[in-house]
Amino acid sequence: MMQKDILKLVGHRVRDLRKERGWSQEALGEKGGFHYSYIGQIERGEKNVSLLNLVKIADALEVGVPQLFAYLDDEEKYIGSEADLQEIVKTLRTKKPHQVRMARNVVRELVNETYEV
């Protein structure tokens, strides 16, 4: 994969996450501390964004940095519901181990999988 392809994939992922939230480029820029034109350049794959700026963008989008790289293939298909999954993980991080196991068992039951006690 060429470097420019990676920039475009990450940029499209940022755009999709932004649009999932119903935000404009200006709104994301304000939340992350960037000018809206910089967000546009990232989304079009024109800027080689620094790691520190990716962290700021991820924080503004309320996702982890890995979610900015959560594209499935070169056809730019993306994993859906990432914000929901991130929220669930964030909630479970503050719970006791037995509560996490109970939540896991509930999820398994909901999707018809066997569970362990």
C-alpha positions in Angstrom: 0.0 0.0 0.0 1.4 3.4 -0.9 1.7 6.2 1.7 -0.9 8.3 -0.1 -3.4 5.5 0.1 -2.9 5.3 3.9 -3.5 9.0 4.2 -6.7 8.8 2.2 -8.0 5.8 4.2 -7.4 7.5 7.5 -8.8 10.7 6.1 -12.0 9.0 4.9 -12.3 7.3 8.3 -12.1 10.7 10.1 -14.7 12.0 7.7 -17.0 9.0 8.3 -16.7 9.3 12.1 -17.4 13.1 11.9 -20.4 12.6 9.7 -21.8 9.8 12.0 -21.9 12.5 14.7 -23.6 15.0 12.4 -20.7 17.4 12.7 -19.3 19.8 10.1 -15.6 20.1 9.5 -15.7 23.4 11.4 -17.3 21.7 14.4 -14.7 19.0 14.5 -12.0 21.6 14.1 -13.3 23.5 17.1 -13.5 20.4 19.3 -9.9 19.4 18.3 -8.4 22.9 18.2 -7.8 23.0 14.4 -8.9 25.1 11.5 -11.7 23.6 9.5 -9.5 23.7 6.3 -6.9 21.5 8.1 -9.7 19.0 8.8 -10.7 19.1 5.1 -7.1 18.5 4.1 -6.8 15.5 6.4 -10.1 14.0 5.2 -9.0 14.3 1.5 -5.6 12.7 2.3 -3.7 15.8 1.5 -2.0 16.2 4.9 0.4 13.8 6.5 -1.1 14.4 10.0 1.2 14.0 13.0 0.6 11.4 15.7 -0.1 14.1 18.2 -2.7 15.6 16.0 -4.3 12.2 15.4 -4.6 11.9 19.2 -6.4 15.3 19.4 -8.7 14.3 16.5 -9.5 10.9 18.1 -10.2 12.7 21.5 -12.5 15.2 19.7 -14.4 12.3 18.0 -14.5 10.5 21.4 -12.8 7.4 20.0 -9.5 5.7 20.5 -6.7 6.3 18.1 -6.9 2.7 16.8 -10.4 3.5 15.6 -9.0 6.0 13.1 -7.3 3.0 11.5 -10.3 0.7 11.6 -11.0 0.5 7.9 -11.6 -3.0 6.6 -10.1 -2.9 3.1 -9.0 -0.7 0.2 -12.6 -0.2 -0.9 -13.0 2.0 2.1 -15.6 -0.1 4.0 -15.5 0.8 7.6 -16.4 -1.0 10.8 -19.8 0.4 12.0 -20.9 1.2 15.5 -17.4 2.0 16.8 -18.6 4.8 19.0 -21.1 2.4 20.7 -18.4 -0.2 21.2 -16.0 2.4 22.6 -18.6 3.6 25.0 -19.3 0.1 26.3 -15.6 -0.5 26.8 -15.2 2.8 28.6 -18.1 2.0 30.9 -16.8 -1.5 31.7 -13.3 -0.3 32.5 -14.6 1.3 35.7 -16.4 -1.9 36.9 -15.2 -4.8 39.1 -14.1 -8.0 37.4 -17.3 -9.9 38.4 -19.4 -7.1 36.8 -17.4 -7.3 33.6 -17.9 -11.1 33.5 -21.7 -10.6 34.0 -21.8 -8.1 31.2 -19.9 -10.5 29.0 -22.4 -13.3 29.8 -25.3 -11.0 29.0 -23.8 -10.1 25.7 -23.2 -13.7 24.9 -26.8 -14.6 25.8 -28.1 -11.8 23.6 -26.2 -13.2 20.6 -27.0 -16.8 21.5 -23.5 -17.9 22.5 -22.7 -20.2 25.5 -21.2 -18.6 28.5 -18.9 -19.4 31.4 -19.5 -18.7 35.1 
